[in-house]
Amino acid sequence: MRNDQSLMPLAQDARKPMFKLKAGDGAIGAHQDSVRRSCDEFESLASCVLARLPD
């Protein structure tokens, strides 16, 4: 997982996960790329965790 420190304050102010930030929350320019990448990485992590859980 990347270090997304620049997204964390925006997410805290917006009171939502950093992978759901929108331009209206202050995630503009390069932050939008970070939001998309964050979403992809969290989805990948969740998939890996779910795959390791017993049935």
PDB file with SEQRES, HELIX, SHEET and CRYST1 records, atoms N, CA, C and O in Angstrom:
SEQRES   1 A   55  MET ARG ASN ASP GLN SER LEU MET PRO LEU ALA GLN ASP          
SEQRES   2 A   55  ALA ARG LYS PRO MET PHE LYS LEU LYS ALA GLY ASP GLY          
SEQRES   3 A   55  ALA ILE GLY ALA HIS GLN ASP SER VAL ARG ARG SER CYS          
SEQRES   4 A   55  ASP GLU PHE GLU SER LEU ALA SER CYS VAL LEU ALA ARG          
SEQRES   5 A   55  LEU PRO ASP                                                  
HELIX    1 AA1 LEU A    7  ALA A   14  1                                   8    
HELIX    2 AA2 MET A   18  LYS A   20  5                                   3    
HELIX    3 AA3 ALA A   23  ASP A   25  5                                   3    
HELIX    4 AA4 ALA A   30  ARG A   52  1                                  23    
CRYST1    1.000    1.000    1.000  90.00  90.00  90.00 P 1           1          
ATOM      1  N   MET A   1       0.845  -1.173   0.000  1.00  0.00           N  
ATOM      2  CA  MET A   1       0.000   0.000   0.000  1.00  0.00           C  
ATOM      3  C   MET A   1       0.897   1.246   0.000  1.00  0.00           C  
ATOM      4  O   MET A   1       1.947   1.295   0.641  1.00  0.00           O  
ATOM      5  N   ARG A   2       0.449   2.202  -0.719  1.00  0.00           N  
ATOM      6  CA  ARG A   2       1.184   3.468  -0.802  1.00  0.00           C  
ATOM      7  C   ARG A   2       0.935   4.312   0.448  1.00  0.00           C  
ATOM      8  O   ARG A   2       0.027   4.050   1.238  1.00  0.00           O  
ATOM      9  N   ASN A   3       1.759   5.308   0.588  1.00  0.00           N  
ATOM     10  CA  ASN A   3       1.591   6.286   1.638  1.00  0.00           C  
ATOM     11  C   ASN A   3       0.769   7.437   1.053  1.00  0.00           C  
ATOM     12  O   ASN A   3       1.298   8.254   0.299  1.00  0.00           O  
ATOM     13  N   ASP A   4      -0.488   7.503   1.387  1.00  0.00           N  
ATOM     14  CA  ASP A   4      -1.386   8.524   0.838  1.00  0.00           C  
ATOM     15  C   ASP A   4      -1.670   9.612   1.861  1.00  0.00           C  
ATOM     16  O   ASP A   4      -2.823   9.967   2.102  1.00  0.00           O  
ATOM     17  N   GLN A   5      -0.603  10.137   2.462  1.00  0.00           N  
ATOM     18  CA  GLN A   5      -0.780  11.147   3.492  1.00  0.00           C  
ATOM     19  C   GLN A   5      -1.494  12.387   2.985  1.00  0.00           C  
ATOM     20  O   GLN A   5      -2.183  13.053   3.758  1.00  0.00           O  
ATOM     21  N   SER A   6      -1.351  12.711   1.717  1.00  0.00           N  
ATOM     22  CA  SER A   6      -1.995  13.920   1.211  1.00  0.00           C  
ATOM     23  C   SER A   6      -3.509  13.748   1.112  1.00  0.00           C  
ATOM     24  O   SER A   6      -4.243  14.735   1.155  1.00  0.00           O  
ATOM     25  N   LEU A   7      -3.984  12.512   0.979  1.00  0.00           N  
ATOM     26  CA  LEU A   7      -5.420  12.271   0.908  1.00  0.00           C  
ATOM     27  C   LEU A   7      -6.079  12.195   2.285  1.00  0.00           C  
ATOM     28  O   LEU A   7      -7.260  12.509   2.433  1.00  0.00           O  
ATOM     29  N   MET A   8      -5.316  11.782   3.278  1.00  0.00           N  
ATOM     30  CA  MET A   8      -5.896  11.568   4.599  1.00  0.00           C  
ATOM     31  C   MET A   8      -6.545  12.819   5.187  1.00  0.00           C  
ATOM     32  O   MET A   8      -7.673  12.723   5.672  1.00  0.00           O  
ATOM     33  N   PRO A   9      -5.896  13.989   5.173  1.00  0.00           N  
ATOM     34  CA  PRO A   9      -6.574  15.174   5.718  1.00  0.00           C  
ATOM     35  C   PRO A   9      -7.849  15.527   4.948  1.00  0.00           C  
ATOM     36  O   PRO A   9      -8.834  15.962   5.544  1.00  0.00           O  
ATOM     37  N   LEU A  10      -7.832  15.341   3.637  1.00  0.00           N  
ATOM     38  CA  LEU A  10      -9.034  15.610   2.843  1.00  0.00           C  
ATOM     39  C   LEU A  10     -10.157  14.655   3.239  1.00  0.00           C  
ATOM     40  O   LEU A  10     -11.312  15.062   3.366  1.00  0.00           O  
ATOM     41  N   ALA A  11      -9.809  13.387   3.432  1.00  0.00           N  
ATOM     42  CA  ALA A  11     -10.801  12.390   3.807  1.00  0.00           C  
ATOM     43  C   ALA A  11     -11.373  12.684   5.197  1.00  0.00           C  
ATOM     44  O   ALA A  11     -12.573  12.530   5.425  1.00  0.00           O  
ATOM     45  N   GLN A  12     -10.520  13.103   6.106  1.00  0.00           N  
ATOM     46  CA  GLN A  12     -10.998  13.428   7.452  1.00  0.00           C  
ATOM     47  C   GLN A  12     -11.935  14.626   7.424  1.00  0.00           C  
ATOM     48  O   GLN A  12     -12.969  14.616   8.092  1.00  0.00           O  
ATOM     49  N   ASP A  13     -11.590  15.652   6.663  1.00  0.00           N  
ATOM     50  CA  ASP A  13     -12.456  16.833   6.559  1.00  0.00           C  
ATOM     51  C   ASP A  13     -13.789  16.490   5.907  1.00  0.00           C  
ATOM     52  O   ASP A  13     -14.831  17.010   6.306  1.00  0.00           O  
ATOM     53  N   ALA A  14     -13.757  15.612   4.903  1.00  0.00           N  
ATOM     54  CA  ALA A  14     -14.981  15.235   4.190  1.00  0.00           C  
ATOM     55  C   ALA A  14     -15.753  14.146   4.931  1.00  0.00           C  
ATOM     56  O   ALA A  14     -16.903  13.857   4.598  1.00  0.00           O  
ATOM     57  N   ARG A  15     -15.120  13.546   5.934  1.00  0.00           N  
ATOM     58  CA  ARG A  15     -15.725  12.455   6.711  1.00  0.00           C  
ATOM     59  C   ARG A  15     -16.150  11.293   5.825  1.00  0.00           C  
ATOM     60  O   ARG A  15     -17.263  10.776   5.919  1.00  0.00           O  
ATOM     61  N   LYS A  16     -15.225  10.908   4.967  1.00  0.00           N  
ATOM     62  CA  LYS A  16     -15.461   9.762   4.099  1.00  0.00           C  
ATOM     63  C   LYS A  16     -14.136   9.089   3.789  1.00  0.00           C  
ATOM     64  O   LYS A  16     -13.079   9.694   3.967  1.00  0.00           O  
ATOM     65  N   PRO A  17     -14.178   7.832   3.321  1.00  0.00           N  
ATOM     66  CA  PRO A  17     -12.925   7.148   2.977  1.00  0.00           C  
ATOM     67  C   PRO A  17     -12.180   7.881   1.870  1.00  0.00           C  
ATOM     68  O   PRO A  17     -12.792   8.510   1.006  1.00  0.00           O  
ATOM     69  N   MET A  18     -10.865   7.795   1.904  1.00  0.00           N  
ATOM     70  CA  MET A  18     -10.083   8.530   0.911  1.00  0.00           C  
ATOM     71  C   MET A  18     -10.326   8.027  -0.500  1.00  0.00           C  
ATOM     72  O   MET A  18     -10.099   8.765  -1.460  1.00  0.00           O  
ATOM     73  N   PHE A  19     -10.785   6.785  -0.652  1.00  0.00           N  
ATOM     74  CA  PHE A  19     -11.043   6.274  -1.997  1.00  0.00           C  
ATOM     75  C   PHE A  19     -12.413   6.697  -2.523  1.00  0.00           C  
ATOM     76  O   PHE A  19     -12.789   6.309  -3.629  1.00  0.00           O  
ATOM     77  N   LYS A  20     -13.168   7.486  -1.751  1.00  0.00           N  
ATOM     78  CA  LYS A  20     -14.455   8.009  -2.219  1.00  0.00           C  
ATOM     79  C   LYS A  20     -14.453   9.534  -2.332  1.00  0.00           C  
ATOM     80  O   LYS A  20     -15.510  10.147  -2.479  1.00  0.00           O  
ATOM     81  N   LEU A  21     -13.276  10.142  -2.265  1.00  0.00           N  
ATOM     82  CA  LEU A  21     -13.187  11.596  -2.361  1.00  0.00           C  
ATOM     83  C   LEU A  21     -13.522  12.071  -3.775  1.00  0.00           C  
ATOM     84  O   LEU A  21     -13.182  11.417  -4.761  1.00  0.00           O  
ATOM     85  N   LYS A  22     -14.180  13.199  -3.853  1.00  0.00           N  
ATOM     86  CA  LYS A  22     -14.554  13.831  -5.119  1.00  0.00           C  
ATOM     87  C   LYS A  22     -13.891  15.205  -5.201  1.00  0.00           C  
ATOM     88  O   LYS A  22     -13.305  15.685  -4.230  1.00  0.00           O  
ATOM     89  N   ALA A  23     -13.991  15.820  -6.358  1.00  0.00           N  
ATOM     90  CA  ALA A  23     -13.412  17.155  -6.547  1.00  0.00           C  
ATOM     91  C   ALA A  23     -14.002  18.152  -5.554  1.00  0.00           C  
ATOM     92  O   ALA A  23     -13.295  19.038  -5.073  1.00  0.00           O  
ATOM     93  N   GLY A  24     -15.276  18.017  -5.246  1.00  0.00           N  
ATOM     94  CA  GLY A  24     -15.925  18.907  -4.289  1.00  0.00           C  
ATOM     95  C   GLY A  24     -15.359  18.788  -2.884  1.00  0.00           C  
ATOM     96  O   GLY A  24     -15.544  19.681  -2.057  1.00  0.00           O  
ATOM     97  N   ASP A  25     -14.671  17.685  -2.613  1.00  0.00           N  
ATOM     98  CA  ASP A  25     -14.032  17.472  -1.313  1.00  0.00           C  
ATOM     99  C   ASP A  25     -12.618  18.026  -1.285  1.00  0.00           C  
ATOM    100  O   ASP A  25     -11.961  17.993  -0.245  1.00  0.00           O  
ATOM    101  N   GLY A  26     -12.143  18.535  -2.415  1.00  0.00           N  
ATOM    102  CA  GLY A  26     -10.798  19.088  -2.496  1.00  0.00           C  
ATOM    103  C   GLY A  26      -9.808  18.195  -3.220  1.00  0.00           C  
ATOM    104  O   GLY A  26      -8.639  18.551  -3.369  1.00  0.00           O  
ATOM    105  N   ALA A  27     -10.270  17.037  -3.669  1.00  0.00           N  
ATOM    106  CA  ALA A  27      -9.387  16.108  -4.388  1.00  0.00           C  
ATOM    107  C   ALA A  27      -9.390  16.485  -5.867  1.00  0.00           C  
ATOM    108  O   ALA A  27     -10.166  15.948  -6.656  1.00  0.00           O  
ATOM    109  N   ILE A  28      -8.515  17.412  -6.226  1.00  0.00           N  
ATOM    110  CA  ILE A  28      -8.454  17.883  -7.608  1.00  0.00           C  
ATOM    111  C   ILE A  28      -7.062  17.626  -8.167  1.00  0.00           C  
ATOM    112  O   ILE A  28      -6.112  17.414  -7.413  1.00  0.00           O  
ATOM    113  N   GLY A  29      -6.946  17.646  -9.466  1.00  0.00           N  
ATOM    114  CA  GLY A  29      -5.653  17.453 -10.124  1.00  0.00           C  
ATOM    115  C   GLY A  29      -5.061  16.087  -9.840  1.00  0.00           C  
ATOM    116  O   GLY A  29      -5.711  15.061 -10.040  1.00  0.00           O  
ATOM    117  N   ALA A  30      -3.830  16.082  -9.374  1.00  0.00           N  
ATOM    118  CA  ALA A  30      -3.124  14.826  -9.097  1.00  0.00           C  
ATOM    119  C   ALA A  30      -3.793  14.032  -7.983  1.00  0.00           C  
ATOM    120  O   ALA A  30      -3.629  12.814  -7.907  1.00  0.00           O  
ATOM    121  N   HIS A  31      -4.542  14.708  -7.123  1.00  0.00           N  
ATOM    122  CA  HIS A  31      -5.250  13.987  -6.069  1.00  0.00           C  
ATOM    123  C   HIS A  31      -6.268  13.008  -6.655  1.00  0.00           C  
ATOM    124  O   HIS A  31      -6.494  11.946  -6.076  1.00  0.00           O  
ATOM    125  N   GLN A  32      -6.881  13.340  -7.781  1.00  0.00           N  
ATOM    126  CA  GLN A  32      -7.858  12.424  -8.390  1.00  0.00           C  
ATOM    127  C   GLN A  32      -7.187  11.124  -8.808  1.00  0.00           C  
ATOM    128  O   GLN A  32      -7.770  10.050  -8.657  1.00  0.00           O  
ATOM    129  N   ASP A  33      -5.974  11.208  -9.331  1.00  0.00           N  
ATOM    130  CA  ASP A  33      -5.220   9.999  -9.671  1.00  0.00           C  
ATOM    131  C   ASP A  33      -4.931   9.180  -8.414  1.00  0.00           C  
ATOM    132  O   ASP A  33      -5.016   7.952  -8.433  1.00  0.00           O  
ATOM    133  N   SER A  34      -4.591   9.861  -7.334  1.00  0.00           N  
ATOM    134  CA  SER A  34      -4.320   9.177  -6.073  1.00  0.00           C  
ATOM    135  C   SER A  34      -5.577   8.517  -5.523  1.00  0.00           C  
ATOM    136  O   SER A  34      -5.509   7.424  -4.960  1.00  0.00           O  
ATOM    137  N   VAL A  35      -6.716   9.168  -5.682  1.00  0.00           N  
ATOM    138  CA  VAL A  35      -7.989   8.591  -5.224  1.00  0.00           C  
ATOM    139  C   VAL A  35      -8.291   7.312  -5.994  1.00  0.00           C  
ATOM    140  O   VAL A  35      -8.663   6.301  -5.399  1.00  0.00           O  
ATOM    141  N   ARG A  36      -8.132   7.351  -7.312  1.00  0.00           N  
ATOM    142  CA  ARG A  36      -8.388   6.146  -8.128  1.00  0.00           C  
ATOM    143  C   ARG A  36      -7.424   5.027  -7.773  1.00  0.00           C  
ATOM    144  O   ARG A  36      -7.825   3.870  -7.652  1.00  0.00           O  
ATOM    145  N   ARG A  37      -6.165   5.368  -7.607  1.00  0.00           N  
ATOM    146  CA  ARG A  37      -5.158   4.368  -7.248  1.00  0.00           C  
ATOM    147  C   ARG A  37      -5.453   3.791  -5.860  1.00  0.00           C  
ATOM    148  O   ARG A  37      -5.319   2.587  -5.644  1.00  0.00           O  
ATOM    149  N   SER A  38      -5.846   4.637  -4.937  1.00  0.00           N  
ATOM    150  CA  SER A  38      -6.191   4.194  -3.591  1.00  0.00           C  
ATOM    151  C   SER A  38      -7.360   3.218  -3.631  1.00  0.00           C  
ATOM    152  O   SER A  38      -7.344   2.194  -2.948  1.00  0.00           O  
ATOM    153  N   CYS A  39      -8.363   3.532  -4.423  1.00  0.00           N  
ATOM    154  CA  CYS A  39      -9.525   2.651  -4.561  1.00  0.00           C  
ATOM    155  C   CYS A  39      -9.098   1.293  -5.106  1.00  0.00           C  
ATOM    156  O   CYS A  39      -9.497   0.256  -4.577  1.00  0.00           O  
ATOM    157  N   ASP A  40      -8.306   1.297  -6.139  1.00  0.00           N  
ATOM    158  CA  ASP A  40      -7.830   0.039  -6.732  1.00  0.00           C  
ATOM    159  C   ASP A  40      -7.029  -0.784  -5.725  1.00  0.00           C  
ATOM    160  O   ASP A  40      -7.191  -2.002  -5.646  1.00  0.00           O  
ATOM    161  N   GLU A  41      -6.173  -0.124  -4.962  1.00  0.00           N  
ATOM    162  CA  GLU A  41      -5.329  -0.835  -4.007  1.00  0.00           C  
ATOM    163  C   GLU A  41      -6.140  -1.405  -2.846  1.00  0.00           C  
ATOM    164  O   GLU A  41      -5.870  -2.515  -2.390  1.00  0.00           O  
ATOM    165  N   PHE A  42      -7.133  -0.653  -2.365  1.00  0.00           N  
ATOM    166  CA  PHE A  42      -7.977  -1.169  -1.290  1.00  0.00           C  
ATOM    167  C   PHE A  42      -8.828  -2.339  -1.769  1.00  0.00           C  
ATOM    168  O   PHE A  42      -9.030  -3.301  -1.027  1.00  0.00           O  
ATOM    169  N   GLU A  43      -9.326  -2.270  -2.997  1.00  0.00           N  
ATOM    170  CA  GLU A  43     -10.089  -3.390  -3.550  1.00  0.00           C  
ATOM    171  C   GLU A  43      -9.215  -4.633  -3.679  1.00  0.00           C  
ATOM    172  O   GLU A  43      -9.657  -5.739  -3.368  1.00  0.00           O  
ATOM    173  N   SER A  44      -7.993  -4.459  -4.130  1.00  0.00           N  
ATOM    174  CA  SER A  44      -7.067  -5.575  -4.252  1.00  0.00           C  
ATOM    175  C   SER A  44      -6.754  -6.175  -2.890  1.00  0.00           C  
ATOM    176  O   SER A  44      -6.746  -7.397  -2.741  1.00  0.00           O  
ATOM    177  N   LEU A  45      -6.498  -5.336  -1.897  1.00  0.00           N  
ATOM    178  CA  LEU A  45      -6.217  -5.810  -0.556  1.00  0.00           C  
ATOM    179  C   LEU A  45      -7.412  -6.578   0.007  1.00  0.00           C  
ATOM    180  O   LEU A  45      -7.247  -7.659   0.573  1.00  0.00           O  
ATOM    181  N   ALA A  46      -8.604  -6.026  -0.149  1.00  0.00           N  
ATOM    182  CA  ALA A  46      -9.812  -6.695   0.354  1.00  0.00           C  
ATOM    183  C   ALA A  46     -10.003  -8.047  -0.325  1.00  0.00           C  
ATOM    184  O   ALA A  46     -10.380  -9.017   0.333  1.00  0.00           O  
ATOM    185  N   SER A  47      -9.754  -8.127  -1.605  1.00  0.00           N  
ATOM    186  CA  SER A  47      -9.878  -9.404  -2.330  1.00  0.00           C  
ATOM    187  C   SER A  47      -8.908 -10.438  -1.794  1.00  0.00           C  
ATOM    188  O   SER A  47      -9.266 -11.603  -1.617  1.00  0.00           O  
ATOM    189  N   CYS A  48      -7.676 -10.012  -1.535  1.00  0.00           N  
ATOM    190  CA  CYS A  48      -6.673 -10.932  -0.988  1.00  0.00           C  
ATOM    191  C   CYS A  48      -7.070 -11.420   0.406  1.00  0.00           C  
ATOM    192  O   CYS A  48      -6.920 -12.602   0.715  1.00  0.00           O  
ATOM    193  N   VAL A  49      -7.561 -10.542   1.224  1.00  0.00           N  
ATOM    194  CA  VAL A  49      -7.988 -10.928   2.575  1.00  0.00           C  
ATOM    195  C   VAL A  49      -9.155 -11.906   2.498  1.00  0.00           C  
ATOM    196  O   VAL A  49      -9.153 -12.932   3.178  1.00  0.00           O  
ATOM    197  N   LEU A  50     -10.148 -11.594   1.677  1.00  0.00           N  
ATOM    198  CA  LEU A  50     -11.306 -12.486   1.532  1.00  0.00           C  
ATOM    199  C   LEU A  50     -10.917 -13.855   1.000  1.00  0.00           C  
ATOM    200  O   LEU A  50     -11.494 -14.865   1.404  1.00  0.00           O  
ATOM    201  N   ALA A  51      -9.949 -13.899   0.102  1.00  0.00           N  
ATOM    202  CA  ALA A  51      -9.516 -15.168  -0.477  1.00  0.00           C  
ATOM    203  C   ALA A  51      -8.838 -16.050   0.573  1.00  0.00           C  
ATOM    204  O   ALA A  51      -8.830 -17.273   0.433  1.00  0.00           O  
ATOM    205  N   ARG A  52      -8.277 -15.455   1.611  1.00  0.00           N  
ATOM    206  CA  ARG A  52      -7.571 -16.217   2.638  1.00  0.00           C  
ATOM    207  C   ARG A  52      -8.486 -16.669   3.782  1.00  0.00           C  
ATOM    208  O   ARG A  52      -8.090 -17.497   4.602  1.00  0.00           O  
ATOM    209  N   LEU A  53      -9.692 -16.133   3.836  1.00  0.00           N  
ATOM    210  CA  LEU A  53     -10.609 -16.530   4.912  1.00  0.00           C  
ATOM    211  C   LEU A  53     -11.137 -17.929   4.661  1.00  0.00           C  
ATOM    212  O   LEU A  53     -11.372 -18.315   3.516  1.00  0.00           O  
ATOM    213  N   PRO A  54     -11.323 -18.689   5.728  1.00  0.00           N  
ATOM    214  CA  PRO A  54     -11.880 -20.036   5.548  1.00  0.00           C  
ATOM    215  C   PRO A  54     -13.348 -19.929   5.108  1.00  0.00           C  
ATOM    216  O   PRO A  54     -14.036 -18.950   5.398  1.00  0.00           O  
ATOM    217  N   ASP A  55     -13.790 -20.949   4.414  1.00  0.00           N  
ATOM    218  CA  ASP A  55     -15.186 -20.967   3.935  1.00  0.00           C  
ATOM    219  C   ASP A  55     -16.166 -21.181   5.047  1.00  0.00           C  
ATOM    220  O   ASP A  55     -17.373 -21.221   4.807  1.00  0.00           O  
TER     221      ASP A  55                                                      
END                                                                             
